[in-house]
Amino acid sequence: MARRVPGREDPRVTRTRSVVLDAAAALLAERGYGAFTMDALVERTGVSKTTMYKHWPSRTDLIAAAVEAMASDPAVTGIGDG
């Protein structure tokens, strides 16, 4: 069994978080806050709800993280790439 190095995130976790945040940002841009659902995000990413809720305890936390990701890197969704 591989030992976990403190301060280093598993690359699979990093990739999953990135996929979910990118898809969440795109879904928010397409549908808006009110129509944003975890089920739509599961359908889009193939990542289970259980996994998403391990990273973000609530829909609101996930949306906040997606907005933060968009603010720090507008290329996250490709929005505005005219």
N, C-alpha and C positions, 0 to 999 in steps of 0.2 A: 504494500500500500504506500502510495506517495505521501510524503509528509508535506504539510502545508507550510509555506514560508510566510512568517508574519509580515503583514503590510503588502503582500502580493495577492491580487485577486486572480482566481482561476480564469483563464482565457475564455472558457465556455460561459462563465457567468458574465464576463464583460461583453461578450458577443450577444448573449441573450438580452441583457439590459439595453444594448445599443439597438437591436432589432425592434424591441418593444417600444422604446422611446421614439425611434424614427416613425414607426407605424402609428403610434399615438399622436404624434405631432401632425402627421398627414391626415389622420382621421378627424382631428380637431379642426383642421383647416377646411376639410371637405364638408363636415356635418355640423360643426359647432358644438359647444359644451352640452347643450340639452340633449342632443342626439348621440352623444358619445357613450358607447356601451362597452363593457368588458367582453361581452359575447362577440361584438363586431371585431374587437381587437384580437380575440382568440382566433376567429375565422381568418383574419388577415395575416397573422403571424404564425399560427400553428403552435404557439406557446400556450400551455395550459393555464387556466385561471389559478390553480394552486401555485404554480411557479410565479405568476405575476404577483399574487398576494404575499408570497415570501419576500419579494423585493419591495413592494409598496403595499402597506396595510389597508389602503382604501383606494377607491376610484379617484377621489379628490387628491390623494397623495401622488398617484400616478400622473394625473393631469398636471399637477404643479411641477413635477419633475420634467414632464414633456415641455411645458412652457419655459422652464428654466433652461433646458437643453436648446430650445429654439433661440432664446435670448443670447445664449453664449456662443451659439454656432448656427446662424440663419440657414446654412446649407443643409441642416439636418433634414428638412423636408423638401428641399429643392424649390420651395416657394419663392417666387420673385426672380426665377431664373429665366424670365421672359423669353 
